[in-house]
């Protein structure tokens, strides 16, 4: 059996680097044929040489500079005459996504992953989706482009649900139960959250992720996005998707069936397992990650979500119920508000409050297309900046 041909989008990020580790551990199963990244040319060059990728895409940077870095990395490995195709520009990942392959792993962060997601689906490859934002903002657009079973989730929660769903048929599913670690601020009141710092928000107790995703996990915006993603992936109504706080992050999610049975997927927190499943689906990859150690005493706890302190999940559900471009506005406004928080311009609790305010001004689009989604995002980002600028001016006036 020939190894599956793999395209990695966002290869220099957390998902991409771990995916290369998975491929290294199973070279008889997988072969990387193309890579793309937004930046970090030096790491991308080393990855290209390491994987012998046939094509390399870079959103920001010069092709000649990347080739020089590739030549230097190749020389260090004793590799001669390695000249991959180099694709540059803002659409580099979209073009790379269309390369002939068996699986495209979209590990890009943010809604810029939408066009590459659509390109991967158009190519006919299986889409291993770690870029939740593209499904959330694209919604029906992405689902219409996907063949049955073409999208395989890589988020740990959705990978867990996909595994649990094997225990019954569609008619037997009662609820999806997403677990949340609770982030670094679990147990704090809304008033206490007003005073937390960006450094505290990035101190996640379980996962090592990028700035936006880590902040979203602290505010539980990430869990709200995951609820929308679960709704779209598994066609389960929003009112049958629950969130429960599980600080140990060992049970990654659960499915409750109509007879009262609950099936859970558990493993130590390690993204290599869902990444490996995404690349090998429906087959498991032996040795992808370590299992729980049952020789040691342990306990797992579960708590209800405090929606007063963390209103992001209910706000996300409301955006999803309105449909159209509302989820795109939710996501874009949040990204801008997160940047403002880390710049010291707003408080932590202002992030979700700003998103809610921008959503309240949105009227939606009559037709969901790539262009209408992009237009809605541009509007949301502009409106968020306007609201934050107005807020800053008002605060300055109040202090005068």
N, C-alpha and C positions, 0 to 999 in steps of 0.2 A: 504494500500500500504506500502510495506517494504521500509525503508530508503535506499538510494543508498549507496553502499559500496565504500568508498573513500580511495585511497592511495595517500599520500602526499610525494613527493620527494623534498628535500630542505626545510624541515619543519621549520627549525630555521631561515630561511631568511625572507625577507620582504613579499614575496608572501606567503610563508608557514604560517607565523604567522597570516596574515590577513585571510587566508583560514580557519584556525581554528576558528577565530572570526565568519566567515560566517556560519560554521557548528554549532557553539554554538547558533547562532541566529535562526537556523532552524533544531533542532535535529530530527524533524519528517520527514525531507527530506534527511538528510545525516548522515552517520556513518563512522568515521575514523577507518580503520582496520589495517593500516600500515603506518609507518613513516620512513623517512631516512634523514640523514644530513651528512655534511662533517666534522663537528666538533661541538663545543659547547655542550659538554655532559650534563652539568647541565640543560640547557634549554630543550634539547631533553628528558631528564629523566622526567622533569616536564610535558612536552607535552604528553609523553607516559602515565603517570598516569592520566592526565586530560582527555585524549581521550579513555583510556583503550584499546589502540592499541594492536592487537594480535601479531604483529611483528615490530621490530625496527632495522633499519640498520644504521651503522656508518662507514664512510670511514676511519677515523683516530681515534684510541683509543682502549682500551682493553675492552672486553666483561664483565669481572668481575668488572671493575671499573664502567662501565655503570650500571650494575645490582645493585651495591651498592648505586649508586645515585638514581636509581629507587626505591629501598627499602626505602631510606631515604625520598624521595618525597611521596611515598605511605603511610608511617607511619604518615607523617604530615597531610595527608588527611584521616587518619583512615581506610586506605585500606589494607587488609591483603592478603597475598598469591598471589600477582599479579606478575606473571612471564611470560612476553612476550618472544617470540622467538627473540634472538638477533643475528643479522648477521653483521659481521665485515669484513673490508678489502676494497680495492679500487673498487671492483665490488659489494659492498653492495647495492647501489641504483639500479643497474641493476637487482639484484636478488629480491629486494623488488618490483620493477616495474612489475615483472612477477607473483606476488601474485594475486589470483583470486579476482577481484573487478569489480565494474561497471564503475568507473572513476579513472584514474591515472592523478593527477595534477603534471606536471613536472615543478617545480619552481627552479631547479638548475640553477646556473649562469655559463655560459661558455660552450664550446664545449664538455666538459666531460659529458654533458647531452645527447649526441648522443646515446650511448649504452643503457641507460635506456629508451630513446624514442623508440628505435627499440624493446626492450623487452616488453614495454607496448603495442605496436601495435601488437606484436606477441601473446600477451595474449588475445587479442580480446576486451579489455576494451576500452572505449572512452578515448582518450588522450586529456586532457585539457592542452594545450601547452603554458607555459609562458617562456620556454627555447627556445628562437628564434634561438640561435646558432645551435642547433641540426638540425633544418630544413635547415638552411642556409648552413652549412658545409656538411650535408648529402644529400641535394637536392633530386635528382631523386631516391636515395636509400631509403629515408624516404617515398616519395610518392608511390613508388612501394610496400612498406610494409603496407601501409594504405588502408583500405577498404573505400569505398565512405562514406563520412561524419564522419569518425572515429576521425579525428583531429578537435578539437574545439579551436580556438585561444583565449588566455587570455590577450595578450598585449592589452592595451586599444584601440590602433588604429585599430588593426585587428578585435577585438571584435566589434568595431563601424562599420567597413565595413561589417562584417557578418550580423549585424542587418540591415544596410541600404539595403543590397542586397535582403532582403525580399520584397522590394518594387517593384521589377521587375524581369523578367527572364534573363537568361544568355545572350541572344541575344540582349537585350536592354541596356546592360552596355556599356557606352562610355569610361569613365575614373574612376580610383580610385584616390582620393585626400587625401593624408596623411597630417595631421596637425603636426606642430612642434612648441614647445614653443619658440624655438630660444635659449634656455639655458641662462646662465648668461652673455654671450658675444654678445648677439643680438645687431646689429648695429655697432659693432667694425670692423675696417679694418683689413686686413691680417697683416699689419705692427704692429698694436696695439696688435694683438693676440700673437705676438712673445714674448711679455714680461709678459704675465699673469702667475700667480703662481698656484701650485696645490691646494692651499687653495681656491683660487678664482674659480677654475674649479669645485670644489665640492660644491660650494654655489648655488645650483639649485633653481630658483625662484618658482618652482611649486611642484616638486616631491621629495620625500625622498627615495633615492635608495642607493645601494652599490657603492663602489668606482669606479669599472670598468664601470658600467652602467651610473653613473653620469658623469664621464669623457667623455664617449662616447656621452652623450647627449650634453655636452659642445662643442665637436668637430663636432657634427652632424654625427659621425660615426654610432651612434645608429639609426638615421633616414635612413642612407644608408642600414643598416642591415634590417630595417623594410620594405624598398622598395623591397629588395630581397625576404623577407618573404611573402609579399603581392603577389608578382609575382608567387611564388610557391603555396601558399594557394588557390588563387582564379583563377589561370590560365589566368591572364591578362598580355598581353605583357608589357615589361618594358617601352616602349615609350608611353604607355597609363596610366602610374602611375606618378602622380605629387606630389610635396611637397609644401605646403604653410605654412608660419610662422603665428602662432596664439598664441600670448603671454599669453592669459588668460587660455588656456588649458581647455576650457569648451566644445568646439566642438572637438570631438576626432578623427573624420575623416568623409569623405563624399564620396558619389558615384554620379557621373554624368551620366545620362542616355541619350540615343540617341535623345530624343525629347528636350533636353536642361534642363530638370528638374534635380535639385541637391537635394539629400536627405542627411541630416546631422544627426548624433547622438550626442546629447549634454547632459551633466550632470556635476556637480561640480567634479573636479579632485579627484577621490577616487577609488583605485583599487579593492575595495570590490565588486563593480558592475560587472566588467568583470570577476572577480574570481567566483562570484556567478553564472553568466551565463555559465561559463565554467563547473562548477559542475552540473548545472541543465539543460543545453541545451537539447532541444530547449525551455524549460520552464523558465520563469522568477521567481526569488525568491523574494517574497514580503518583503519590508523593507530592502533590501540588502544595500541600500545607500540612502542618501538624494537627493531630486530633486532640481532643480534651484528655487530660491526664487524670484517669479515674483512681489512681493510687493515692491521690492527694485529696484531703477533705476540702470541700468547696460549697458555696451556697450562691444561689441566684435570687435576686429580689426584683419585684415588679411594683410600680407605683402608678397611680393615675396621673395624667397630664394636667398641670395647673394652667388652665387656659386664661386665667386672669393675668398671671405674670408673663405668660408666653402666648399671646393671641395670634401668632403668625399662622398656626395650622388652620384655625377657623377662617382666617382671612383668605388663605390660599384656597380653601374649599369654596368660599363664596365666589372667588374669581373664576374657579373652574366651572361652577354652576352657571355663571353668566356666559362662559364660553367665548367664542369669537377671539378677539385679540386681548381679552382681559388677562389671561395668564401671561402673555408676552409683556404687558404693561407691569404686572406684578413683579416679574423677574427683572426687567430693566430698571424700574424705579428702585428696587432693592439694591442692585449692583451699584448704582450711583450713590445711594444713601450709605452703603457700606464704605465706599471710598471717602465720603464726607466724615464719617465716624472716625476712620483711621487718620484723617487729616486734622482731627481735633475740632471740627466745625460743629458737630452735633453730639448729643448724648446717645448712649446705646439704645435706650428706649425710643429715641426719635426715629430710629431706622424703620421700624414697623409702622409707627404713626405716620411717617412721611409716605410710605407705600400706600397706606389706607387712604390718605388724603388725595394722592394722585389717582388712584383707582376710582375714587368718587367723582372725579371730573371726566373720566373717560366714557365715550359713547359707543365704543366698539366699531367693528367693520361689518358691512353687509356681506362681504365675501372674503373667505380666508384664503389668501394666496401668499407666496413668499414676499411679494412686494408689500402687501397690506400688513404683514407681520413686521417687516422692517420699518415701515412707516410708523406703526404704532410704537415700536421700540424707540425710534428717534423722537417721537412726540413725548414719550414717557421720560426719556433722559433729559430733554430740554425742559419739560415742566418741573421735573424734580430739581434741576439746577435753579430754575426761577423761584420755586418755593423756598429753597434753602437760602438763596441770595436775599430774598425778601425778609426771611426770618432773621438773617444776620443784621440787616439794616435796622429792623425793628428792635432787636436786642441792643444794638448800639445806641439807638435813640432813647431807649428806656434807661440806659446807664448814664446818659448824658445829663 
